[in-house]
Amino acid sequence: MPIDMNTEMTTPSAGYDGGPTTPTPGHPAQLPPAGVPAGARIALVVIAIIIAAAVVWRLVGRSEDAHHLNEVTQQDAVPSVNVTLPTTAGTSSEIALPGNTQAYNDTPIYARTSGYLKKWFVDIGQHVTKGELMATIETPELDEQLQVAKANLQAAQADLNLANTTSDRYQNLLKQDSVSKQETDVAVSGAAAKKSAVEAAEANVRRLQQLQSFEQVFAPYSGIVTERNTDIGDLIDSGSPTTSSTAKELYRVAAVDTLRVFVAVPEVYSPDVHNGDKATLTLQEYPDQVFTGTVTRNSNAIDPSSRTLNVEVDVANPNGKLLPGAYVFVHFKIPETALQLSIPSNTLIFRAQGLQVGIVRNGVVHLQSVVIGKDDGKSVEIASGIKANDKVILDPSDSLAEGQQVKISNTAAGSK
């Protein structure tokens, strides 16, 4: 039988299980290796594929983790900032500045004569009227000096009477040429000298009487006694500390019907405070009460050390509710300015380049120089340098630099 060379015959190999095989048209039949079952080979291939897939997945995962870590590191390296937008409200029509109340008159009272305190009649906290007796001083030495002065005055007056009589006699005798002109002139001159001695004695008596009148200490004006520094039996030295090292004040009297309040007004507000303007006072002791005063005077000069104007406000205090030395807030009315941009004070940067603020634009810091107007403590007006939509950095750090990348933390402010 002739054999077709185009037809391939399959012959079972040794060890083959004898199962039929179907040749693929155009391809020779793939015979399994001798001794390895087909199912085992398929399992090995599947396992290899799974292992390869796991290795590839692990490598891809590590790459993604490294990329994510790099992104997180870069993001953490960018500092976060809080920003705010400028407000367009005008400045407040009122400023509140601290001040201290002082008595309109506050006078220490010293003794004008030396002696011992005999009695005192007023004590601290007591109201006195002008001319009221406050204390008496016992002056035994002064009293004796006055008695001696009066005796000397009487002797001088007696000498003067005798000298006047002698002078008159000599002048009459001179008319009769009974005495010489020289003797008459001596008698007249003696009378004139005696008259001067009497006048000196009278002046000494008046001086001692005046000192004796200082035995009584009177109130110089109506007010309240704020200090009493003496007691019965104390040795009293006349004068004040400027004239005597041992002198001490007996009392201190303060006039509190009207109080003075001195306020340091910042230079920027000095043109808005005028004499005659009304001002109000508030105290922590009286949170629900307002006291009204009047600007009476100012120093008309800016203090170069504090850049402030010293202003005095007088406040009526008829019921004595306000106490001298109290800490108060004085409220001044100032004209409202045109609407201008205003930013918090904690956005300002003070450097050698001048006053600046940090502005975030496209995630990058720009240091912008600004010119401020009025300052109310919490916020400042910006005369020039920023726009209404600028994102201004709050509490800028000292290391903030031009062109630095930042990210905005407060999304609410950053999204406006």
VMD Tcl script that draws the C-alpha trace (Angstrom):
set ca {
  {0.00 0.00 0.00}
  {1.61 3.23 -0.94}
  {2.45 5.70 1.97}
  {1.39 9.40 1.79}
  {4.41 11.39 2.88}
  {2.19 14.39 3.82}
  {0.47 12.40 6.51}
  {2.24 12.16 9.87}
  {1.70 9.08 11.84}
  {1.75 9.15 15.61}
  {3.22 6.37 17.49}
  {2.64 5.96 21.21}
  {5.75 6.45 23.19}
  {6.87 4.16 25.86}
  {5.12 4.76 29.09}
  {2.22 6.64 27.47}
  {-1.10 5.69 28.93}
  {-2.52 4.95 25.52}
  {-4.99 7.81 25.51}
  {-5.91 9.09 22.05}
  {-4.29 12.29 20.88}
  {-5.69 14.60 18.32}
  {-3.09 16.30 16.17}
  {-3.56 20.01 15.53}
  {-3.89 20.67 11.82}
  {-0.65 22.08 10.52}
  {1.23 21.43 13.80}
  {2.70 18.24 15.15}
  {1.11 16.92 18.28}
  {2.79 18.10 21.63}
  {3.58 15.10 23.66}
  {4.01 15.41 27.40}
  {7.39 14.60 28.84}
  {7.84 11.09 29.72}
  {6.74 10.35 33.24}
  {5.11 13.88 34.01}
  {1.34 13.98 34.05}
  {-0.30 16.86 32.14}
  {-2.24 18.04 35.22}
  {0.96 18.48 37.23}
  {2.54 20.50 34.49}
  {-0.45 22.83 34.35}
  {-0.30 23.31 38.13}
  {3.37 24.21 37.97}
  {2.72 26.80 35.28}
  {-0.12 28.34 37.30}
  {2.05 28.52 40.42}
  {4.87 30.16 38.48}
  {2.46 32.73 37.07}
  {1.10 33.47 40.56}
  {4.61 33.90 42.00}
  {5.61 36.18 39.14}
  {2.45 38.23 39.60}
  {3.10 38.52 43.34}
  {6.65 39.69 42.73}
  {5.50 42.24 40.17}
  {2.70 43.45 42.50}
  {5.16 43.80 45.36}
  {7.62 45.77 43.26}
  {4.87 48.04 41.97}
  {3.56 48.52 45.53}
  {7.00 49.48 46.81}
  {7.40 51.98 44.02}
  {4.03 53.52 44.82}
  {4.87 53.65 48.57}
  {8.19 55.34 47.83}
  {6.46 57.84 45.57}
  {3.79 58.52 48.22}
  {6.44 58.89 50.93}
  {8.32 61.35 48.75}
  {5.14 63.38 48.19}
  {4.32 63.39 51.93}
  {7.89 64.43 52.79}
  {7.75 67.27 50.29}
  {4.37 68.36 51.64}
  {5.59 68.27 55.23}
  {8.62 70.34 54.27}
  {6.28 73.15 53.19}
  {5.31 75.23 56.27}
  {1.67 75.88 57.05}
  {0.37 79.41 57.65}
  {-2.90 80.99 58.69}
  {-4.12 83.87 56.58}
  {-6.75 86.54 56.77}
  {-8.31 88.94 54.34}
  {-8.23 92.71 54.91}
  {-11.47 94.23 56.12}
  {-12.90 97.36 54.59}
  {-14.54 98.80 57.70}
  {-13.53 102.28 58.80}
  {-11.76 102.87 62.06}
  {-13.77 103.15 65.25}
  {-15.11 106.58 66.13}
  {-13.86 106.10 69.69}
  {-10.55 105.26 71.29}
  {-10.06 104.09 74.88}
  {-6.80 104.92 76.64}
  {-5.66 104.19 80.20}
  {-5.27 107.00 82.70}
  {-4.81 107.70 86.40}
  {-7.03 109.95 88.49}
  {-5.42 112.62 90.67}
  {-6.85 115.05 93.17}
  {-7.27 118.53 91.76}
  {-5.17 119.80 94.68}
  {-3.03 117.54 96.83}
  {-1.09 119.37 99.53}
  {1.21 118.21 102.33}
  {0.83 120.32 105.48}
  {3.92 121.15 107.53}
  {4.31 123.06 110.78}
  {5.50 126.67 110.59}
  {6.65 126.68 114.20}
  {8.50 124.23 116.43}
  {7.07 122.62 119.52}
  {5.03 119.63 120.63}
  {1.73 118.45 119.20}
  {-0.87 119.33 121.79}
  {-3.98 117.95 120.09}
  {-5.25 116.83 116.67}
  {-8.87 117.17 115.58}
  {-9.16 115.40 112.18}
  {-8.10 111.98 110.95}
  {-7.72 110.21 107.60}
  {-10.84 110.00 105.48}
  {-12.43 112.97 107.18}
  {-13.73 115.88 105.13}
  {-12.53 119.33 106.15}
  {-13.56 122.80 105.08}
  {-11.28 125.70 104.34}
  {-10.03 127.31 107.59}
  {-11.07 124.39 109.80}
  {-8.80 123.76 112.80}
  {-6.88 120.52 112.32}
  {-4.31 120.51 115.17}
  {-2.68 122.67 117.83}
  {1.01 122.84 118.71}
  {2.37 123.74 122.12}
  {5.38 126.12 121.89}
  {6.71 127.01 125.37}
  {10.04 128.34 124.09}
  {8.32 130.57 121.57}
  {5.97 131.88 124.22}
  {8.94 132.87 126.40}
  {10.66 134.54 123.45}
  {7.52 136.57 122.85}
  {7.41 137.71 126.47}
  {11.04 138.81 126.29}
  {10.40 140.64 123.02}
  {7.46 142.48 124.53}
  {9.59 143.50 127.53}
  {12.33 144.75 125.22}
  {9.75 146.73 123.32}
  {8.55 148.42 126.50}
  {12.13 149.30 127.43}
  {12.77 150.68 123.97}
  {9.60 152.76 124.19}
  {10.69 154.15 127.56}
  {14.08 155.08 126.16}
  {12.38 156.71 123.21}
  {10.14 158.79 125.47}
  {13.16 160.01 127.42}
  {15.09 160.73 124.24}
  {12.16 162.69 122.81}
  {11.89 164.76 126.01}
  {15.62 165.48 125.99}
  {15.51 166.44 122.34}
  {12.63 168.85 122.90}
  {14.43 170.51 125.85}
  {17.64 170.98 123.89}
  {15.77 172.48 120.97}
  {14.04 174.97 123.31}
  {17.31 175.86 125.05}
  {18.97 176.31 121.67}
  {16.50 179.10 120.91}
  {17.73 180.91 124.05}
  {21.36 180.18 123.18}
  {21.64 178.24 126.43}
  {23.14 175.13 124.76}
  {25.34 174.64 121.76}
  {24.16 173.47 118.36}
  {26.31 170.35 118.75}
  {24.63 169.29 121.95}
  {21.19 169.83 120.40}
  {22.06 167.70 117.38}
  {23.27 164.88 119.63}
  {20.00 164.92 121.56}
  {17.89 164.91 118.35}
  {19.93 162.06 116.84}
  {19.60 160.09 120.06}
  {15.82 160.39 119.87}
  {15.80 159.19 116.27}
  {17.96 156.18 117.21}
  {15.65 155.32 120.05}
  {12.71 155.47 117.65}
  {14.41 152.99 115.31}
  {15.06 150.69 118.26}
  {11.39 150.79 119.13}
  {10.43 149.95 115.56}
  {12.85 146.99 115.56}
  {11.42 145.74 118.86}
  {7.89 146.07 117.49}
  {8.87 144.09 114.38}
  {10.37 141.35 116.53}
  {7.19 141.17 118.59}
  {5.06 140.92 115.43}
  {7.33 138.15 114.09}
  {7.00 136.11 117.23}
  {3.27 136.72 117.37}
  {3.01 135.46 113.80}
  {4.95 132.33 114.71}
  {2.73 131.91 117.74}
  {-0.32 132.02 115.46}
  {1.09 128.96 113.67}
  {0.45 126.98 116.82}
  {-2.90 126.30 115.23}
  {-2.93 124.30 111.99}
  {-5.82 125.12 109.65}
  {-7.05 123.42 106.48}
  {-5.84 125.40 103.42}
  {-8.93 124.46 101.38}
  {-11.92 122.14 101.50}
  {-11.05 118.52 100.87}
  {-10.40 115.16 102.42}
  {-7.60 114.16 104.78}
  {-5.64 111.39 103.10}
  {-2.74 111.16 105.59}
  {-2.05 111.89 109.25}
  {1.58 111.45 110.25}
  {1.67 112.78 113.81}
  {0.22 112.14 117.22}
  {-0.10 113.88 120.58}
  {3.26 114.63 122.17}
  {5.30 114.36 118.96}
  {8.17 116.80 118.61}
  {7.34 119.16 115.77}
  {10.04 120.83 113.69}
  {9.10 123.77 111.55}
  {9.74 123.88 107.83}
  {9.70 121.24 105.09}
  {12.19 118.60 103.91}
  {13.76 121.20 101.62}
  {14.55 123.51 104.56}
  {14.94 121.05 107.45}
  {16.14 117.47 107.44}
  {14.03 116.64 110.50}
  {10.76 118.21 109.37}
  {7.89 115.90 108.46}
  {4.43 116.54 107.13}
  {1.62 116.56 109.64}
  {-1.25 115.99 107.25}
  {-2.00 115.62 103.55}
  {-5.21 117.12 102.23}
  {-6.67 116.42 98.79}
  {-9.43 118.32 97.01}
  {-11.56 115.64 95.34}
  {-14.63 117.58 94.23}
  {-12.94 117.66 90.83}
  {-10.36 115.13 89.71}
  {-7.63 115.45 87.11}
  {-7.02 112.54 84.76}
  {-3.79 112.56 82.77}
  {-3.80 110.49 79.58}
  {-0.99 109.75 77.13}
  {-2.62 110.09 73.70}
  {-0.69 108.45 70.81}
  {0.77 110.88 68.32}
  {-1.44 109.63 65.49}
  {-4.57 110.69 67.42}
  {-3.21 113.98 68.77}
  {-4.84 116.15 66.03}
  {-8.26 114.74 66.97}
  {-8.13 115.72 70.68}
  {-8.94 119.36 71.46}
  {-9.41 121.43 74.60}
  {-13.08 121.60 75.48}
  {-13.92 118.18 74.01}
  {-16.00 115.80 76.10}
  {-14.56 112.48 77.26}
  {-16.05 109.61 79.22}
  {-14.45 107.47 81.92}
  {-15.09 103.84 82.77}
  {-13.79 101.89 85.77}
  {-13.76 98.21 86.58}
  {-15.30 99.04 89.96}
  {-18.37 100.47 88.23}
  {-18.82 98.43 85.02}
  {-22.31 99.80 84.35}
  {-21.57 103.47 85.04}
  {-19.96 106.13 82.85}
  {-18.43 109.38 84.14}
  {-18.19 112.43 81.92}
  {-15.24 114.82 81.86}
  {-13.82 117.67 79.79}
  {-10.45 118.02 78.11}
  {-9.09 121.12 79.82}
  {-5.49 121.33 78.61}
  {-2.67 119.45 76.94}
  {1.09 119.76 76.80}
  {1.09 120.96 73.15}
  {4.21 118.86 72.66}
  {4.89 115.24 71.75}
  {6.98 113.33 74.26}
  {9.92 112.03 72.17}
  {10.42 108.98 74.40}
  {6.84 107.68 74.15}
  {5.54 109.57 71.09}
  {2.45 110.63 73.01}
  {0.64 113.85 73.88}
  {-0.04 114.46 77.58}
  {-3.72 115.41 77.93}
  {-5.57 116.45 81.10}
  {-9.25 115.61 81.54}
  {-11.13 117.17 84.47}
  {-14.02 115.16 85.91}
  {-16.59 116.46 88.37}
  {-16.77 114.27 91.49}
  {-19.35 115.88 93.79}
  {-20.27 112.67 95.61}
  {-16.68 111.47 95.98}
  {-17.35 108.24 94.14}
  {-14.13 108.50 92.17}
  {-10.99 108.11 94.27}
  {-7.63 109.71 93.58}
  {-5.10 107.25 92.18}
  {-7.73 105.06 90.50}
  {-6.96 103.33 87.17}
  {-9.51 104.32 84.53}
  {-10.10 104.12 80.80}
  {-10.73 107.43 79.07}
  {-12.82 107.29 75.90}
  {-12.28 110.00 73.29}
  {-14.56 110.62 70.33}
  {-12.63 110.95 67.08}
  {-13.89 111.68 63.55}
  {-14.61 108.61 61.46}
  {-12.28 108.32 58.51}
  {-13.14 107.09 55.02}
  {-13.39 103.35 54.60}
  {-9.91 101.90 54.35}
  {-8.38 98.46 54.43}
  {-7.65 97.24 57.92}
  {-5.66 94.21 59.10}
  {-4.93 92.72 62.54}
  {-1.86 94.04 64.31}
  {-0.36 90.54 64.52}
  {0.20 90.48 60.76}
  {2.87 93.19 60.77}
  {6.54 92.34 60.24}
  {9.13 94.70 61.70}
  {12.46 94.41 59.88}
  {15.27 96.57 58.61}
  {13.43 96.93 55.30}
  {10.63 98.73 57.12}
  {7.10 97.71 57.99}
  {5.95 94.71 55.91}
  {3.28 92.02 55.71}
  {3.44 88.52 54.23}
  {1.00 87.81 51.37}
  {0.35 84.33 49.94}
  {-0.03 84.24 46.14}
  {-0.24 80.86 44.38}
  {1.31 79.15 47.37}
  {4.32 81.49 47.45}
  {5.11 84.18 50.01}
  {5.50 87.78 48.91}
  {6.78 90.31 51.46}
  {4.93 93.55 50.83}
  {5.92 96.90 52.32}
  {2.96 98.81 53.77}
  {2.19 102.25 55.17}
  {-0.13 102.22 58.18}
  {-2.62 104.86 59.23}
  {-4.41 104.85 62.56}
  {-3.81 102.11 65.07}
  {-6.41 101.09 67.66}
  {-4.25 98.39 69.21}
  {-5.99 95.33 67.78}
  {-6.01 96.40 64.13}
  {-4.32 98.99 61.94}
  {-5.42 100.89 58.90}
  {-3.33 100.33 55.79}
  {-2.88 103.51 53.81}
  {-1.10 101.73 50.95}
  {0.51 98.41 50.09}
  {-2.23 95.74 49.99}
  {-5.48 94.93 48.19}
  {-8.80 93.70 49.48}
  {-8.29 90.15 48.10}
  {-4.74 89.69 49.42}
  {-4.28 86.75 51.76}
  {-2.25 88.22 54.61}
  {-0.31 85.84 56.88}
  {-1.23 85.88 60.56}
  {1.58 85.70 63.15}
  {4.40 85.51 60.58}
  {7.55 83.75 61.76}
  {10.93 85.45 61.88}
  {12.22 83.06 59.20}
  {9.53 83.96 56.66}
  {11.27 84.83 53.39}
  {10.39 86.18 49.97}
  {9.46 83.40 47.50}
  {9.06 80.75 50.20}
  {6.49 78.04 49.48}
  {3.73 77.73 52.07}
  {0.37 76.11 52.42}
  {-2.72 77.69 53.93}
  {-4.11 75.93 57.00}
  {-7.32 77.86 57.62}
  {-9.18 76.94 54.46}
  {-12.13 79.15 55.35}
  {-10.03 82.29 55.18}
  {-8.01 81.01 52.27}
  {-11.07 80.27 50.17}
  {-12.56 83.72 50.40}
}
mol new
graphics top color blue
foreach p $ca { graphics top sphere $p radius 0.5 }
foreach p [lrange $ca 0 end-1] q [lrange $ca 1 end] { graphics top cylinder $p $q radius 0.2 }
display resetview
